[in-house]
Amino acid sequence: MDLMTFVTLIVLAFAIVMVAAGAFAAILGSGKSRALGGVMAVVGLIVFVVWAWLVGWSDISPFCEVELYDTLYNAIVNLIGVLIGALVAVGIFLITVLKS
């Protein structure tokens, strides 16, 4: 994995978490926190769209070297593998602790 692919994963994960956290704050918050949640969601959406455009469709030199679809696909597959492995390990641990 090269540096731009790594930075792309970081920026897109940041944007997705900002959108999700902002949506939760906007829906569940009240007053000032609701407004800040809306701002967070909009900022996350803007960052996601701008970075995806830079990486996917622009011809700017450092950005055009990243394969957006392959990067996101590999990140999701790796995340699912990590979650499955972690859940199996926690399940075995809990079974061992609860049986003793």
C-alpha positions in Angstrom: 0.0 0.0 0.0 1.4 3.3 -1.0 1.1 6.6 0.9 -1.8 8.1 -1.1 -3.8 4.9 -0.7 -3.3 5.1 3.0 -4.2 8.8 3.2 -7.3 8.1 1.1 -8.4 5.4 3.6 -7.9 7.8 6.5 -9.7 10.8 4.8 -12.7 8.7 3.7 -13.0 7.0 7.1 -12.9 10.4 8.7 -15.6 11.7 6.3 -17.9 8.6 6.9 -17.6 8.9 10.7 -18.3 12.6 10.6 -21.5 12.1 8.5 -22.7 9.3 10.9 -21.8 11.1 14.1 -23.3 14.4 12.8 -26.5 12.6 11.7 -26.9 11.0 15.2 -26.2 14.4 16.9 -28.6 16.2 14.6 -31.4 13.6 15.2 -30.9 12.9 18.9 -29.5 16.2 20.0 -31.4 19.4 21.0 -30.6 23.0 20.5 -27.0 23.8 19.8 -25.9 20.2 19.6 -28.5 19.6 16.9 -27.1 22.5 14.8 -23.5 21.3 15.4 -24.5 17.8 14.3 -25.9 19.1 11.1 -22.7 21.1 10.4 -20.6 17.9 11.2 -22.7 15.9 8.7 -22.4 18.5 6.0 -18.6 18.9 6.5 -18.2 15.1 6.4 -20.3 14.9 3.2 -18.3 17.7 1.5 -15.0 16.1 2.5 -16.1 12.7 1.1 -17.4 14.1 -2.2 -14.3 16.3 -2.8 -11.8 13.6 -1.9 -13.7 11.0 -4.0 -13.8 13.4 -6.9 -10.0 14.1 -6.6 -9.1 10.4 -6.4 -11.7 9.0 -8.8 -12.1 11.5 -11.6 -9.5 14.3 -11.5 -6.2 14.1 -13.4 -4.2 15.7 -10.6 -0.9 13.8 -10.2 -0.8 12.4 -6.7 -4.5 11.7 -6.6 -4.9 9.9 -10.0 -2.5 7.1 -8.8 -5.1 5.8 -6.3 -7.6 3.2 -7.5 -10.7 4.3 -5.5 -12.9 1.3 -6.1 -10.2 -1.2 -5.3 -9.1 0.7 -2.2 -12.6 0.9 -0.8 -13.3 -2.8 -1.7 -10.1 -4.0 0.0 -10.7 -1.8 3.0 -14.2 -3.2 3.5 -13.1 -6.8 3.0 -10.3 -6.4 5.4 -12.6 -4.8 8.0 -15.0 -7.6 7.8 -12.2 -10.1 8.2 -10.9 -8.3 11.3 -14.4 -8.1 12.8 -15.1 -11.8 12.3 -11.7 -12.7 13.8 -12.2 -10.5 16.8 -15.8 -11.8 17.4 -14.6 -15.4 17.2 -11.7 -14.6 19.7 -14.1 -12.8 22.1 -16.6 -15.6 21.8 -14.0 -18.3 22.6 -12.8 -16.1 25.5 -16.3 -15.7 26.9 -17.1 -19.4 26.6 -13.8 -20.2 28.4 -14.4 -17.7 31.2 -18.1 -18.7 31.7 -17.4 -22.4 31.7 -14.7 -22.2 34.4 
